[in-house]
Amino acid sequence: MQFDYLIDIGSNIGVMTVGTLLNNPTIKAVAIDPNRKALSLLQKTLALNRLDERCTVMKAGVGAEDGFIKFNDEGSVTGHVAADGHTVRMIKFSDFLNEYGSYRTLVKIDIEGYESVLVRDFSAVRALYNCTFVIELHEAGFNDTGDPEFVMDSLRALGADITDVRNMPVHHVDVDRISQVVVTFA
């Protein structure tokens, strides 16, 4: 399938963003991550590869509501939500995705267990049928919030078709391991 946009939520240093832009000369990307160091590296990579005009980089978290989080990225390009972190803007998932509703959009979500929070806002996305989601499900309890069974049940309740990356149907995931699923809606 051909996509107009890649929305890379939890982009980190942009492996998926850069790879997608290099291999798809017409796609545009939005890379979102709260980590300052990771985004700095991503911006350098985009500039070196002359991809920066096709990619918007946003320092923010994405969640089920607008607001702010505290994020600690000292000493790492991964970082974590923490009371001692710097303040980062939180963007409401559905409002953000609704801005791209008329485009065929690939949405990658890798947010370290917080997909269990984000999935609560999927029902407010108006054009789910225009999106293909690649979601990394973290194991139960990861970051005190991971709940892959809840994510799977919530997606199914919305009528999602859930497969693995080889397009094989996924009916359940191992709650003790990280899993990747591809999610589409009719």
Backbone bond lengths (Angstrom), bond angles and torsions (degrees), N, CA, C in turn:
res aa  C-N    CA-C-N  psi(-1)  N-CA   C-N-CA  omega(-1)  CA-C   N-CA-C  phi
1 M - - - 1.446 - - 1.530 109.32 -
2 Q 1.281 116.79 142.05 1.461 123.37 178.19 1.526 108.29 -93.43
3 F 1.340 116.98 133.57 1.456 121.99 -179.84 1.523 110.05 -114.94
4 D 1.336 115.29 150.05 1.457 121.45 174.66 1.528 111.09 -86.01
5 Y 1.350 115.69 -35.66 1.463 121.70 -176.69 1.520 111.09 -136.66
6 L 1.325 114.21 148.37 1.457 123.15 163.33 1.519 106.06 -110.72
7 I 1.324 116.87 124.78 1.455 122.31 171.42 1.529 105.17 -106.85
8 D 1.320 116.54 111.19 1.466 122.30 -174.89 1.526 109.06 -104.73
9 I 1.327 115.63 93.98 1.466 122.09 -178.10 1.518 108.02 -89.95
10 G 1.334 115.13 116.99 1.457 120.71 -171.51 1.517 109.03 84.41
11 S 1.326 115.68 46.07 1.464 121.06 -172.30 1.514 113.62 -67.96
12 N 1.328 117.87 -27.80 1.455 122.43 -174.75 1.524 108.33 53.89
13 I 1.322 119.84 -131.11 1.470 121.64 -176.99 1.528 112.37 -79.70
14 G 1.323 117.25 0.73 1.458 120.87 170.50 1.508 117.45 88.58
15 V 1.312 117.92 29.15 1.463 120.00 -179.80 1.527 110.93 -55.42
16 M 1.320 117.40 -48.98 1.466 119.60 -178.90 1.531 110.61 -71.67
17 T 1.317 116.97 -39.18 1.464 120.29 179.41 1.524 111.03 -59.52
18 V 1.310 116.77 -53.68 1.463 121.37 -176.83 1.530 110.91 -64.34
19 G 1.329 116.80 -45.66 1.464 120.08 179.20 1.513 112.50 -59.90
20 T 1.321 116.23 -41.54 1.461 120.62 179.52 1.528 110.98 -66.32
21 L 1.328 116.91 -44.45 1.463 119.92 179.50 1.524 112.12 -64.53
22 L 1.323 117.18 -39.37 1.465 120.65 179.91 1.525 112.05 -66.71
23 N 1.317 116.64 -34.35 1.463 120.86 -175.06 1.520 114.59 -95.38
24 N 1.326 117.55 -6.25 1.460 121.89 -178.80 1.525 108.67 -136.06
25 P 1.325 118.01 91.77 1.465 121.07 -170.64 1.525 115.69 -66.07
26 T 1.325 119.39 -11.05 1.463 120.19 -179.47 1.527 113.74 -105.07
27 I 1.315 117.50 -13.13 1.463 120.16 -176.91 1.527 110.55 -76.01
28 K 1.331 115.36 148.48 1.460 122.46 172.02 1.529 106.87 -111.00
29 A 1.332 116.39 159.06 1.461 119.81 -176.65 1.520 111.16 -135.56
30 V 1.329 113.89 152.81 1.455 122.79 169.62 1.523 105.49 -127.41
31 A 1.337 116.01 118.09 1.465 121.71 179.58 1.520 108.18 -106.79
32 I 1.324 115.83 125.67 1.470 120.89 -175.52 1.519 108.86 -125.90
33 D 1.332 115.94 128.29 1.459 121.15 176.95 1.529 108.07 -160.39
34 P 1.334 117.89 146.72 1.466 119.58 177.80 1.529 113.63 -84.44
35 N 1.337 118.38 -4.53 1.454 121.66 -173.20 1.530 111.49 -88.48
36 R 1.336 116.16 114.79 1.470 121.79 -177.82 1.523 112.50 -61.56
37 K 1.327 117.12 -43.51 1.466 120.93 -177.23 1.521 111.25 -66.42
38 A 1.316 116.35 -44.94 1.463 120.13 179.74 1.525 111.02 -61.87
39 L 1.331 116.61 -42.53 1.460 119.54 -179.07 1.523 112.20 -68.54
40 S 1.310 117.36 -33.81 1.461 120.57 175.84 1.531 110.42 -61.98
41 L 1.325 116.01 -44.52 1.470 120.11 177.24 1.528 111.18 -64.28
42 L 1.323 116.83 -41.10 1.465 120.58 178.12 1.528 110.50 -61.17
43 Q 1.315 117.74 -44.96 1.467 120.25 -179.22 1.531 111.54 -62.47
44 K 1.333 116.82 -37.75 1.467 119.88 176.62 1.524 110.99 -65.05
45 T 1.327 116.79 -42.88 1.470 121.05 179.44 1.523 110.72 -63.65
46 L 1.336 116.58 -43.40 1.468 119.86 178.56 1.520 110.96 -60.68
47 A 1.327 117.14 -43.61 1.465 120.65 -179.81 1.531 111.33 -64.98
48 L 1.328 117.24 -45.10 1.468 120.95 -179.70 1.529 112.23 -61.45
49 N 1.329 116.05 -32.00 1.464 120.86 -179.43 1.530 112.69 -96.37
50 R 1.323 115.99 7.29 1.464 122.37 -179.77 1.528 112.32 54.29
51 L 1.328 114.22 43.88 1.462 120.67 179.79 1.522 112.32 -112.74
52 D 1.319 117.14 -3.49 1.461 120.68 -172.35 1.528 113.41 -64.15
53 E 1.315 118.84 -23.83 1.472 120.45 178.63 1.531 111.84 -74.99
54 R 1.323 117.24 -17.52 1.471 120.78 179.96 1.521 112.78 -102.84
55 C 1.339 117.16 4.30 1.461 119.91 -176.15 1.524 111.39 -134.54
56 T 1.309 115.58 128.43 1.455 122.49 171.88 1.523 107.35 -97.19
57 V 1.323 117.16 128.53 1.462 122.36 179.53 1.526 107.75 -108.92
58 M 1.335 116.26 127.45 1.461 121.32 -177.90 1.525 110.80 -124.01
59 K 1.340 116.00 127.17 1.467 120.57 173.63 1.524 107.12 -88.41
60 A 1.321 115.40 99.92 1.464 121.04 -177.41 1.518 109.29 -167.28
61 G 1.306 114.54 162.75 1.453 121.38 167.58 1.522 107.86 -99.62
62 V 1.304 116.97 162.57 1.457 121.74 176.64 1.516 107.08 -125.55
63 G 1.329 116.29 129.41 1.457 119.88 -176.70 1.512 112.23 -147.10
64 A 1.308 115.66 -165.81 1.458 121.98 -177.30 1.528 112.16 -83.84
65 E 1.326 117.36 -3.80 1.460 120.79 178.10 1.529 109.52 -155.19
66 D 1.326 115.62 159.53 1.461 120.80 173.66 1.516 109.02 -73.62
67 G 1.316 115.85 151.83 1.455 119.67 176.67 1.513 110.84 159.15
68 F 1.325 115.06 -144.29 1.454 121.64 -178.65 1.519 109.70 -141.21
69 I 1.331 116.04 150.51 1.463 122.17 173.52 1.524 107.48 -129.01
70 K 1.317 114.98 164.99 1.460 121.35 171.44 1.518 106.47 -103.38
71 F 1.345 116.51 129.79 1.458 120.98 -175.48 1.518 109.77 -131.81
72 N 1.336 116.31 127.49 1.459 122.20 -179.91 1.521 108.76 -103.90
73 D 1.333 116.23 114.46 1.464 120.41 177.95 1.524 111.19 -121.48
74 E 1.318 116.70 24.98 1.464 120.73 178.08 1.527 109.98 -70.79
75 G 1.314 116.41 125.59 1.460 121.77 174.15 1.512 116.27 77.38
76 S 1.326 118.61 9.55 1.457 118.77 -174.71 1.520 110.33 -153.75
77 V 1.334 115.89 155.61 1.458 119.28 170.66 1.524 111.00 -97.91
78 T 1.320 117.30 5.84 1.459 118.68 173.35 1.518 110.61 -101.38
79 G 1.322 118.35 -55.42 1.450 121.20 178.95 1.514 112.77 69.43
80 H 1.335 115.38 -177.13 1.462 120.77 -178.70 1.524 110.36 -165.78
81 V 1.322 115.77 155.42 1.453 121.64 173.89 1.524 106.73 -66.62
82 A 1.347 116.77 128.87 1.463 120.36 -176.93 1.520 110.23 -158.43
83 A 1.306 116.16 146.75 1.465 121.71 -179.54 1.522 112.32 -60.30
84 D 1.332 117.80 -27.17 1.464 120.78 -177.65 1.524 112.98 -93.75
85 G 1.307 118.23 13.37 1.457 121.18 -177.89 1.515 113.34 -88.39
86 H 1.342 115.58 177.53 1.464 120.59 175.50 1.527 109.17 -83.80
87 T 1.307 116.18 156.64 1.463 121.67 -176.89 1.524 109.99 -77.54
88 V 1.327 115.48 130.97 1.457 122.72 -179.59 1.528 108.25 -129.25
89 R 1.307 115.53 139.22 1.467 120.96 176.89 1.531 110.56 -65.78
90 M 1.331 116.41 140.47 1.461 123.57 175.15 1.522 107.29 -110.91
91 I 1.335 115.56 126.52 1.465 122.45 -179.09 1.530 108.38 -101.92
92 K 1.319 115.97 135.14 1.464 120.08 176.96 1.527 109.38 -70.85
93 F 1.323 115.93 122.41 1.461 124.62 -175.64 1.526 112.61 -51.26
94 S 1.327 117.40 -54.57 1.468 119.91 -174.14 1.522 111.63 -65.30
95 D 1.332 117.73 -41.19 1.464 119.46 178.85 1.525 110.45 -60.94
96 F 1.332 115.94 -43.72 1.457 120.28 -179.85 1.531 111.00 -64.32
97 L 1.325 117.39 -49.29 1.462 120.36 -178.17 1.529 111.82 -65.85
98 N 1.314 117.30 -32.39 1.466 120.04 178.86 1.531 112.16 -63.28
99 E 1.334 117.75 -22.71 1.461 120.83 175.50 1.535 111.38 -66.50
100 Y 1.323 117.56 -21.73 1.458 122.95 -177.77 1.529 112.08 -109.43
101 G 1.323 117.21 15.44 1.455 122.77 -173.63 1.510 115.90 -58.02
102 S 1.322 118.32 -28.14 1.465 119.77 -178.69 1.527 112.70 -89.01
103 Y 1.334 117.02 0.33 1.463 121.21 -179.15 1.520 110.92 -108.00
104 R 1.323 115.87 150.74 1.464 120.44 171.31 1.529 106.03 -76.63
105 T 1.319 115.59 117.39 1.456 120.25 -168.39 1.520 111.78 -126.53
106 L 1.326 115.05 130.55 1.460 122.49 171.20 1.520 106.27 -96.01
107 V 1.324 116.74 123.71 1.461 121.65 -177.20 1.524 108.55 -118.10
108 K 1.340 115.72 114.79 1.463 120.68 175.62 1.516 107.95 -98.70
109 I 1.338 116.56 129.99 1.465 121.81 179.99 1.518 108.30 -124.12
110 D 1.326 116.00 115.17 1.464 122.58 175.91 1.518 106.40 -139.63
111 I 1.330 116.15 88.59 1.458 120.57 -172.20 1.532 112.79 -127.51
112 E 1.316 114.81 34.52 1.471 122.23 165.59 1.525 115.10 53.97
113 G 1.310 116.96 50.04 1.460 122.16 176.69 1.514 113.39 96.83
114 Y 1.315 117.82 -21.53 1.462 121.30 -178.13 1.523 112.73 -75.92
115 E 1.344 116.65 -1.75 1.468 119.30 171.48 1.530 109.71 -60.28
116 S 1.327 116.65 -24.90 1.473 121.33 177.64 1.523 111.41 -67.99
117 V 1.316 117.77 -25.48 1.467 122.64 175.37 1.525 109.18 -85.87
118 L 1.313 116.31 -46.23 1.459 122.15 -176.44 1.528 112.74 -59.52
119 V 1.322 117.43 -36.95 1.468 120.87 -176.12 1.534 111.79 -60.89
120 R 1.306 117.39 -21.79 1.475 120.70 178.72 1.526 112.18 -66.42
121 D 1.328 117.22 -17.45 1.461 121.32 -177.64 1.537 112.67 -103.14
122 F 1.325 118.03 -0.82 1.467 120.91 -179.56 1.522 111.97 -59.01
123 S 1.324 118.45 -37.24 1.467 120.80 -175.60 1.524 112.65 -64.33
124 A 1.327 118.30 -17.72 1.462 121.38 179.47 1.535 112.69 -90.49
125 V 1.329 117.29 -1.52 1.468 120.37 176.28 1.528 107.30 -80.48
126 R 1.325 116.18 119.89 1.468 121.11 -172.72 1.526 114.33 -73.09
127 A 1.322 119.24 -32.86 1.467 121.19 -174.44 1.526 110.69 -119.48
128 L 1.314 116.57 53.87 1.468 119.89 178.21 1.522 111.46 -55.61
129 Y 1.325 117.32 -32.47 1.468 122.32 -178.72 1.534 112.28 -63.90
130 N 1.333 118.56 -18.63 1.462 122.00 178.10 1.527 112.22 -90.91
131 C 1.313 116.11 0.08 1.466 120.49 -175.17 1.526 111.84 -114.30
132 T 1.310 114.99 143.75 1.456 122.52 165.74 1.513 105.36 -117.87
133 F 1.326 116.06 126.06 1.457 121.74 -177.18 1.522 109.84 -106.91
134 V 1.307 116.30 134.02 1.457 122.62 169.17 1.523 104.27 -112.63
135 I 1.335 115.89 112.62 1.464 120.42 -172.17 1.522 109.77 -119.66
136 E 1.323 115.02 129.19 1.466 119.44 172.33 1.522 106.99 -92.44
137 L 1.334 115.24 117.85 1.462 122.14 178.80 1.524 108.43 -95.38
138 H 1.313 116.03 120.37 1.460 119.90 179.25 1.523 110.19 -87.87
139 E 1.311 114.41 158.86 1.467 119.58 -174.75 1.523 111.58 -63.77
140 A 1.326 115.14 158.56 1.464 122.40 -179.14 1.524 110.09 -55.25
141 G 1.322 114.85 129.64 1.457 121.08 177.55 1.513 115.25 85.59
142 F 1.332 118.60 -5.05 1.460 120.56 -179.14 1.525 109.51 -60.40
143 N 1.320 116.79 131.05 1.467 123.02 -174.30 1.534 111.86 53.46
144 D 1.307 115.95 30.89 1.469 123.04 179.94 1.529 113.25 59.00
145 T 1.328 118.08 18.02 1.459 119.61 -177.92 1.525 113.89 -141.48
146 G 1.336 118.91 -20.07 1.463 121.05 -177.49 1.519 112.16 -58.35
147 D 1.321 116.48 131.83 1.465 121.82 178.81 1.536 108.21 -151.72
148 P 1.337 116.46 80.34 1.467 119.15 -175.06 1.527 114.11 -61.76
149 E 1.314 118.34 -32.82 1.473 119.61 177.91 1.525 110.94 -65.28
150 F 1.326 117.00 -41.60 1.463 121.14 177.33 1.529 110.48 -61.42
151 V 1.331 117.38 -43.22 1.463 121.10 179.25 1.528 109.72 -61.35
152 M 1.315 116.85 -48.82 1.469 120.44 -179.66 1.530 111.23 -60.76
153 D 1.329 117.54 -46.13 1.475 121.17 179.27 1.527 111.29 -62.03
154 S 1.336 117.07 -41.04 1.460 121.15 -179.49 1.523 110.92 -65.42
155 L 1.328 117.06 -42.58 1.463 120.61 178.89 1.528 111.14 -65.20
156 R 1.322 116.62 -42.99 1.474 120.08 178.32 1.524 111.24 -61.70
157 A 1.339 116.60 -39.01 1.466 120.41 179.84 1.529 111.85 -62.57
158 L 1.318 116.55 -24.77 1.466 121.39 177.15 1.527 112.48 -88.96
159 G 1.338 116.93 -0.38 1.466 120.87 178.83 1.510 114.70 88.96
160 A 1.308 117.66 22.51 1.460 121.39 -177.37 1.518 112.20 -70.59
161 D 1.325 114.79 146.94 1.462 122.89 167.28 1.523 105.15 -98.06
162 I 1.335 117.56 120.72 1.461 121.41 -174.54 1.524 109.18 -117.32
163 T 1.340 115.68 123.51 1.458 121.59 179.21 1.531 109.03 -130.40
164 D 1.320 115.15 172.98 1.461 119.38 170.38 1.533 107.66 -91.62
165 V 1.313 117.45 -177.14 1.464 120.23 -176.64 1.525 113.01 -69.54
166 R 1.330 117.61 -12.56 1.470 121.76 175.44 1.522 111.92 -95.87
167 N 1.332 116.30 9.28 1.466 124.36 179.36 1.528 113.98 70.44
168 M 1.327 116.70 24.48 1.465 121.54 175.24 1.527 108.78 -92.74
169 P 1.340 118.38 136.69 1.466 120.51 -178.75 1.534 111.90 -57.40
170 V 1.315 115.10 141.25 1.464 121.83 176.50 1.525 107.36 -115.09
171 H 1.327 115.56 120.14 1.466 120.57 -179.38 1.522 111.82 -103.44
172 H 1.321 116.57 -25.67 1.464 120.83 176.08 1.526 108.26 -155.62
173 V 1.318 115.74 160.85 1.460 121.14 177.44 1.522 108.85 -125.60
174 D 1.301 115.62 154.57 1.460 122.12 176.37 1.522 107.41 -74.64
175 V 1.332 117.27 117.09 1.468 121.27 -175.70 1.530 112.70 -71.86
176 D 1.319 117.32 -9.12 1.465 121.55 179.99 1.524 112.93 -99.67
177 R 1.316 117.16 6.08 1.469 121.08 -177.99 1.523 110.29 -136.68
178 I 1.306 116.34 158.27 1.458 121.28 172.37 1.528 108.11 -76.68
179 S 1.316 116.25 136.42 1.471 122.69 178.98 1.518 109.46 -129.65
180 Q 1.326 116.23 150.21 1.457 121.14 172.81 1.522 107.81 -115.46
181 V 1.325 114.47 133.84 1.468 119.81 178.00 1.521 109.05 -129.91
182 V 1.331 114.88 153.14 1.451 122.88 174.76 1.514 106.22 -111.12
183 V 1.319 116.45 128.28 1.464 121.72 -172.35 1.522 109.65 -124.88
184 T 1.347 115.55 127.69 1.463 121.44 175.70 1.519 108.63 -130.93
185 F 1.331 114.92 162.68 1.453 122.14 179.07 1.510 108.55 -131.75
186 A 1.341 116.76 141.36 1.468 120.42 179.67 1.517 110.89 -77.87
